[in-house]
Amino acid sequence: MGNEKVAGTRTIKASEFKAKCLKLMDEVADSGAEIVITKNSHPVSRLVPYREKPKSLFGIDKGRFNILGDIIDPLE
């Protein structure tokens, strides 16, 4: 029907994307999965979820890890 999967990525014809673009945008935002849009069976665009990049990588993992023990002391 125009919805194919190529290596785990969903593809859709441009004409079908045009008819369903708002629904597809919501779907991508909710699922996080990208959609490749094709024209004449050739990929022309990707619809991917929007993610803001952090201003700095410093502290990006704060609170995700726990340090157990003394990390400076030499190992036995």
N, CA, C and O atoms as a printed pandas DataFrame, in Angstrom:
     atom_number atom_name residue_name chain_id  residue_number  x_coord  y_coord  z_coord
0              1         N          MET        A               1    0.815   -1.201    0.000
1              2        CA          MET        A               1    0.000    0.000    0.000
2              3         C          MET        A               1    0.853    1.257    0.000
3              4         O          MET        A               1    0.312    2.356   -0.120
4              5         N          GLY        A               2    2.153    1.135    0.128
5              6        CA          GLY        A               2    2.979    2.320    0.228
6              7         C          GLY        A               2    3.679    2.396    1.566
7              8         O          GLY        A               2    4.666    3.118    1.703
8              9         N          ASN        A               3    3.195    1.671    2.551
9             10        CA          ASN        A               3    3.876    1.576    3.830
10            11         C          ASN        A               3    4.764    0.353    3.795
11            12         O          ASN        A               3    4.272   -0.774    3.850
12            13         N          GLU        A               4    6.049    0.558    3.707
13            14        CA          GLU        A               4    7.004   -0.537    3.668
14            15         C          GLU        A               4    7.971   -0.341    4.812
15            16         O          GLU        A               4    8.062    0.747    5.381
16            17         N          LYS        A               5    8.690   -1.391    5.147
17            18        CA          LYS        A               5    9.734   -1.287    6.157
18            19         C          LYS        A               5   11.052   -1.647    5.505
19            20         O          LYS        A               5   11.185   -2.707    4.895
20            21         N          VAL        A               6   12.021   -0.763    5.635
21            22        CA          VAL        A               6   13.342   -1.010    5.095
22            23         C          VAL        A               6   14.316   -0.951    6.262
23            24         O          VAL        A               6   14.528    0.107    6.854
24            25         N          ALA        A               7   14.902   -2.085    6.586
25            26        CA          ALA        A               7   15.875   -2.188    7.678
26            27         C          ALA        A               7   15.352   -1.541    8.956
27            28         O          ALA        A               7   16.071   -0.791    9.617
28            29         N          GLY        A               8   14.099   -1.830    9.303
29            30        CA          GLY        A               8   13.519   -1.332   10.540
30            31         C          GLY        A               8   12.961    0.072   10.456
31            32         O          GLY        A               8   12.389    0.554   11.434
32            33         N          THR        A               9   13.104    0.744    9.331
33            34        CA          THR        A               9   12.581    2.096    9.158
34            35         C          THR        A               9   11.365    2.050    8.259
35            36         O          THR        A               9   11.393    1.450    7.185
36            37         N          ARG        A              10   10.305    2.686    8.704
37            38        CA          ARG        A              10    9.071    2.723    7.920
38            39         C          ARG        A              10    9.221    3.722    6.778
39            40         O          ARG        A              10    9.750    4.817    6.971
40            41         N          THR        A              11    8.755    3.344    5.588
41            42        CA          THR        A              11    8.756    4.275    4.456
42            43         C          THR        A              11    7.319    4.512    4.013
43            44         O          THR        A              11    6.446    3.660    4.178
44            45         N          ILE        A              12    7.101    5.683    3.450
45            46        CA          ILE        A              12    5.766    6.060    3.001
46            47         C          ILE        A              12    5.899    6.920    1.750
47            48         O          ILE        A              12    6.828    7.719    1.639
48            49         N          LYS        A              13    4.981    6.760    0.817
49            50        CA          LYS        A              13    4.995    7.568   -0.401
50            51         C          LYS        A              13    4.636    9.011   -0.065
51            52         O          LYS        A              13    3.873    9.264    0.867
52            53         N          ALA        A              14    5.183    9.949   -0.821
53            54        CA          ALA        A              14    4.937   11.372   -0.587
54            55         C          ALA        A              14    3.454   11.709   -0.674
55            56         O          ALA        A              14    2.965   12.541    0.089
56            57         N          SER        A              15    2.738   11.076   -1.589
57            58        CA          SER        A              15    1.303   11.354   -1.728
58            59         C          SER        A              15    0.530   10.920   -0.487
59            60         O          SER        A              15   -0.404   11.602   -0.065
60            61         N          GLU        A              16    0.915    9.793    0.094
61            62        CA          GLU        A              16    0.263    9.327    1.314
62            63         C          GLU        A              16    0.656   10.203    2.498
63            64         O          GLU        A              16   -0.169   10.489    3.365
64            65         N          PHE        A              17    1.920   10.628    2.534
65            66        CA          PHE        A              17    2.359   11.537    3.586
66            67         C          PHE        A              17    1.563   12.840    3.544
67            68         O          PHE        A              17    1.153   13.361    4.582
68            69         N          LYS        A              18    1.351   13.355    2.349
69            70        CA          LYS        A              18    0.606   14.612    2.182
70            71         C          LYS        A              18   -0.800   14.483    2.752
71            72         O          LYS        A              18   -1.306   15.412    3.383
72            73         N          ALA        A              19   -1.431   13.332    2.531
73            74        CA          ALA        A              19   -2.798   13.128    2.998
74            75         C          ALA        A              19   -2.874   12.906    4.515
75            76         O          ALA        A              19   -3.901   13.199    5.128
76            77         N          LYS        A              20   -1.799   12.392    5.123
77            78        CA          LYS        A              20   -1.837   12.008    6.536
78            79         C          LYS        A              20   -0.772   12.698    7.382
79            80         O          LYS        A              20   -0.429   12.197    8.453
80            81         N          CYS        A              21   -0.243   13.828    6.936
81            82        CA          CYS        A              21    0.940   14.401    7.583
82            83         C          CYS        A              21    0.734   14.730    9.063
83            84         O          CYS        A              21    1.630   14.454    9.860
84            85         N          LEU        A              22   -0.385   15.297    9.464
85            86        CA          LEU        A              22   -0.578   15.654   10.870
86            87         C          LEU        A              22   -0.632   14.414   11.753
87            88         O          LEU        A              22   -0.060   14.398   12.843
88            89         N          LYS        A              23   -1.316   13.382   11.285
89            90        CA          LYS        A              23   -1.386   12.124   12.035
90            91         C          LYS        A              23   -0.003   11.495   12.145
91            92         O          LYS        A              23    0.367   10.998   13.208
92            93         N          LEU        A              24    0.762   11.513   11.059
93            94        CA          LEU        A              24    2.100   10.934   11.064
94            95         C          LEU        A              24    3.056   11.713   11.969
95            96         O          LEU        A              24    3.912   11.121   12.627
96            97         N          MET        A              25    2.912   13.029   12.002
97            98        CA          MET        A              25    3.741   13.845   12.886
98            99         C          MET        A              25    3.487   13.484   14.347
99           100         O          MET        A              25    4.429   13.376   15.131
100          101         N          ASP        A              26    2.219   13.297   14.716
101          102        CA          ASP        A              26    1.889   12.885   16.082
102          103         C          ASP        A              26    2.443   11.499   16.385
103          104         O          ASP        A              26    2.951   11.253   17.479
104          105         N          GLU        A              27    2.345   10.603   15.425
105          106        CA          GLU        A              27    2.840    9.238   15.586
106          107         C          GLU        A              27    4.350    9.219   15.832
107          108         O          GLU        A              27    4.831    8.500   16.707
108          109         N          VAL        A              28    5.084   10.003   15.066
109          110        CA          VAL        A              28    6.544   10.075   15.223
110          111         C          VAL        A              28    6.898   10.704   16.570
111          112         O          VAL        A              28    7.821   10.246   17.244
112          113         N          ALA        A              29    6.181   11.737   16.961
113          114        CA          ALA        A              29    6.450   12.390   18.241
114          115         C          ALA        A              29    6.199   11.428   19.403
115          116         O          ALA        A              29    6.949   11.433   20.379
116          117         N          ASP        A              30    5.156   10.608   19.309
117          118        CA          ASP        A              30    4.819    9.672   20.388
118          119         C          ASP        A              30    5.736    8.461   20.422
119          120         O          ASP        A              30    6.169    8.045   21.496
120          121         N          SER        A              31    6.036    7.892   19.265
121          122        CA          SER        A              31    6.801    6.644   19.209
122          123         C          SER        A              31    8.309    6.858   19.177
123          124         O          SER        A              31    9.062    6.000   19.638
124          125         N          GLY        A              32    8.760    7.984   18.643
125          126        CA          GLY        A              32   10.184    8.231   18.495
126          127         C          GLY        A              32   10.791    7.565   17.265
127          128         O          GLY        A              32   11.988    7.704   17.013
128          129         N          ALA        A              33    9.975    6.842   16.495
129          130        CA          ALA        A              33   10.459    6.148   15.299
130          131         C          ALA        A              33   10.405    7.089   14.099
131          132         O          ALA        A              33    9.471    7.879   13.963
132          133         N          GLU        A              34   11.402    7.000   13.239
133          134        CA          GLU        A              34   11.429    7.872   12.071
134          135         C          GLU        A              34   10.658    7.258   10.910
135          136         O          GLU        A              34   10.445    6.046   10.861
136          137         N          ILE        A              35   10.246    8.104    9.983
137          138        CA          ILE        A              35    9.574    7.678    8.756
138          139         C          ILE        A              35   10.331    8.285    7.583
139          140         O          ILE        A              35   10.623    9.481    7.579
140          141         N          VAL        A              36   10.647    7.463    6.590
141          142        CA          VAL        A              36   11.308    7.939    5.376
142          143         C          VAL        A              36   10.229    8.170    4.324
143          144         O          VAL        A              36    9.403    7.295    4.066
144          145         N          ILE        A              37   10.244    9.355    3.720
145          146        CA          ILE        A              37    9.255    9.728    2.710
146          147         C          ILE        A              37    9.897    9.564    1.337
147          148         O          ILE        A              37   10.993   10.064    1.086
148          149         N          THR        A              38    9.193    8.852    0.451
149          150        CA          THR        A              38    9.744    8.553   -0.869
150          151         C          THR        A              38    8.936    9.228   -1.970
151          152         O          THR        A              38    7.750    9.515   -1.812
152          153         N          LYS        A              39    9.608    9.468   -3.078
153          154        CA          LYS        A              39    8.991   10.005   -4.277
154          155         C          LYS        A              39    9.540    9.185   -5.429
155          156         O          LYS        A              39   10.753    9.124   -5.627
156          157         N          ASN        A              40    8.656    8.555   -6.190
157          158        CA          ASN        A              40    9.073    7.667   -7.276
158          159         C          ASN        A              40   10.032    6.583   -6.773
159          160         O          ASN        A              40   11.025    6.263   -7.427
160          161         N          SER        A              41    9.719    6.034   -5.617
161          162        CA          SER        A              41   10.480    4.955   -4.971
162          163         C          SER        A              41   11.871    5.346   -4.496
163          164         O          SER        A              41   12.659    4.474   -4.129
164          165         N          HIS        A              42   12.192    6.638   -4.493
165          166        CA          HIS        A              42   13.486    7.113   -4.011
166          167         C          HIS        A              42   13.278    7.926   -2.737
167          168         O          HIS        A              42   12.398    8.785   -2.695
168          169         N          PRO        A              43   14.075    7.669   -1.696
169          170        CA          PRO        A              43   13.938    8.455   -0.468
170          171         C          PRO        A              43   14.285    9.920   -0.711
171          172         O          PRO        A              43   15.305   10.232   -1.325
172          173         N          VAL        A              44   13.430   10.813   -0.226
173          174        CA          VAL        A              44   13.670   12.248   -0.394
174          175         C          VAL        A              44   13.711   13.005    0.931
175          176         O          VAL        A              44   14.254   14.108    1.005
176          177         N          SER        A              45   13.134   12.407    1.979
177          178        CA          SER        A              45   13.075   13.116    3.249
178          179         C          SER        A              45   12.869   12.134    4.392
179          180         O          SER        A              45   12.426   11.003    4.192
180          181         N          ARG        A              46   13.205   12.599    5.610
181          182        CA          ARG        A              46   12.959   11.807    6.813
182          183         C          ARG        A              46   12.160   12.642    7.792
183          184         O          ARG        A              46   12.431   13.829    7.974
184          185         N          LEU        A              47   11.186   12.026    8.415
185          186        CA          LEU        A              47   10.429   12.659    9.489
186          187         C          LEU        A              47   10.915   12.029   10.783
187          188         O          LEU        A              47   10.714   10.837   11.017
188          189         N          VAL        A              48   11.561   12.839   11.629
189          190        CA          VAL        A              48   12.137   12.341   12.878
190          191         C          VAL        A              48   11.604   13.171   14.035
191          192         O          VAL        A              48   11.215   14.322   13.837
192          193         N          PRO        A              49   11.579   12.607   15.245
193          194        CA          PRO        A              49   11.105   13.390   16.388
194          195         C          PRO        A              49   12.084   14.518   16.713
195          196         O          PRO        A              49   13.293   14.367   16.536
196          197         N          TYR        A              50   11.569   15.624   17.178
197          198        CA          TYR        A              50   12.386   16.769   17.553
198          199         C          TYR        A              50   12.953   16.544   18.945
199          200         O          TYR        A              50   12.223   16.197   19.874
200          201         N          ARG        A              51   14.240   16.740   19.080
201          202        CA          ARG        A              51   14.895   16.646   20.382
202          203         C          ARG        A              51   15.835   17.827   20.526
203          204         O          ARG        A              51   16.656   18.097   19.650
204          205         N          GLU        A              52   15.704   18.527   21.646
205          206        CA          GLU        A              52   16.599   19.660   21.881
206          207         C          GLU        A              52   17.966   19.161   22.312
207          208         O          GLU        A              52   18.079   18.232   23.112
208          209         N          LYS        A              53   18.999   19.787   21.777
209          210        CA          LYS        A              53   20.357   19.449   22.166
210          211         C          LYS        A              53   20.711   20.258   23.413
211          212         O          LYS        A              53   20.354   21.432   23.519
212          213         N          PRO        A              54   21.406   19.634   24.347
213          214        CA          PRO        A              54   21.816   20.391   25.533
214          215         C          PRO        A              54   22.837   21.461   25.153
215          216         O          PRO        A              54   23.611   21.291   24.211
216          217         N          LYS        A              55   22.827   22.566   25.899
217          218        CA          LYS        A              55   23.770   23.652   25.622
218          219         C          LYS        A              55   25.205   23.209   25.895
219          220         O          LYS        A              55   26.143   23.672   25.247
220          221         N          SER        A              56   25.361   22.309   26.861
221          222        CA          SER        A              56   26.686   21.820   27.222
222          223         C          SER        A              56   26.563   20.349   27.603
223          224         O          SER        A              56   25.534   19.922   28.126
224          225         N          LEU        A              57   27.592   19.592   27.344
225          226        CA          LEU        A              57   27.600   18.192   27.743
226          227         C          LEU        A              57   28.013   18.038   29.207
227          228         O          LEU        A              57   27.856   16.961   29.783
228          229         N          PHE        A              58   28.532   19.090   29.805
229          230        CA          PHE        A              58   28.948   19.049   31.194
230          231         C          PHE        A              58   27.731   18.817   32.080
231          232         O          PHE        A              58   26.782   19.601   32.056
232          233         N          GLY        A              59   27.759   17.742   32.862
233          234        CA          GLY        A              59   26.668   17.448   33.786
234          235         C          GLY        A              59   25.471   16.767   33.158
235          236         O          GLY        A              59   24.434   16.631   33.808
236          237         N          ILE        A              60   25.584   16.335   31.911
237          238        CA          ILE        A              60   24.447   15.761   31.205
238          239         C          ILE        A              60   23.916   14.485   31.872
239          240         O          ILE        A              60   22.725   14.185   31.783
240          241         N          ASP        A              61   24.811   13.731   32.543
241          242        CA          ASP        A              61   24.401   12.482   33.185
242          243         C          ASP        A              61   24.240   12.616   34.697
243          244         O          ASP        A              61   24.195   11.608   35.402
244          245         N          LYS        A              62   24.154   13.835   35.199
245          246        CA          LYS        A              62   24.017   14.062   36.631
246          247         C          LYS        A              62   22.778   13.331   37.159
247          248         O          LYS        A              62   21.676   13.469   36.628
248          249         N          GLY        A              63   22.995   12.561   38.206
249          250        CA          GLY        A              63   21.889   11.832   38.822
250          251         C          GLY        A              63   21.604   10.470   38.198
251          252         O          GLY        A              63   20.733    9.748   38.681
252          253         N          ARG        A              64   22.311   10.109   37.148
253          254        CA          ARG        A              64   22.070    8.827   36.486
254          255         C          ARG        A              64   22.961    7.715   37.017
255          256         O          ARG        A              64   22.673    6.538   36.799
256          257         N          PHE        A              65   24.042    8.069   37.713
257          258        CA          PHE        A              65   24.995    7.076   38.205
258          259         C          PHE        A              65   25.247    7.285   39.688
259          260         O          PHE        A              65   25.177    8.404   40.196
260          261         N          ASN        A              66   25.542    6.184   40.376
261          262        CA          ASN        A              66   25.932    6.243   41.783
262          263         C          ASN        A              66   27.358    5.744   41.906
263          264         O          ASN        A              66   27.711    4.703   41.352
264          265         N          ILE        A              67   28.169    6.485   42.629
265          266        CA          ILE        A              67   29.554    6.071   42.870
266          267         C          ILE        A              67   29.579    5.268   44.160
267          268         O          ILE        A              67   29.145    5.734   45.213
268          269         N          LEU        A              68   30.099    4.049   44.053
269          270        CA          LEU        A              68   30.193    3.174   45.216
270          271         C          LEU        A              68   31.654    3.060   45.619
271          272         O          LEU        A              68   32.490    2.635   44.821
272          273         N          GLY        A              69   31.956    3.429   46.823
273          274        CA          GLY        A              69   33.330    3.327   47.311
274          275         C          GLY        A              69   34.158    4.550   46.942
275          276         O          GLY        A              69   33.633    5.569   46.493
276          277         N          ASP        A              70   35.453    4.421   47.143
277          278        CA          ASP        A              70   36.385    5.517   46.874
278          279         C          ASP        A              70   36.931    5.350   45.457
279          280         O          ASP        A              70   37.600    4.356   45.175
280          281         N          ILE        A              71   36.667    6.284   44.577
281          282        CA          ILE        A              71   37.105    6.149   43.186
282          283         C          ILE        A              71   38.554    6.572   42.985
283          284         O          ILE        A              71   39.105    6.379   41.901
284          285         N          ILE        A              72   39.183    7.145   44.009
285          286        CA          ILE        A              72   40.566    7.595   43.909
286          287         C          ILE        A              72   41.533    6.560   44.463
287          288         O          ILE        A              72   42.650    6.438   43.960
288          289         N          ASP        A              73   41.133    5.812   45.485
289          290        CA          ASP        A              73   41.973    4.797   46.107
290          291         C          ASP        A              73   42.377    3.723   45.095
291          292         O          ASP        A              73   41.550    3.295   44.290
292          293         N          PRO        A              74   43.649    3.279   45.128
293          294        CA          PRO        A              74   44.059    2.212   44.200
294          295         C          PRO        A              74   43.350    0.892   44.520
295          296         O          PRO        A              74   42.992    0.625   45.667
296          297         N          LEU        A              75   43.159    0.083   43.489
297          298        CA          LEU        A              75   42.558   -1.223   43.676
298          299         C          LEU        A              75   43.571   -2.177   44.266
299          300         O          LEU        A              75   44.773   -1.990   44.075
300          301         N          GLU        A              76   43.127   -3.179   44.967
301          302        CA          GLU        A              76   44.032   -4.171   45.571
302          303         C          GLU        A              76   44.525   -5.145   44.560
303          304         O          GLU        A              76   45.295   -6.046   44.895
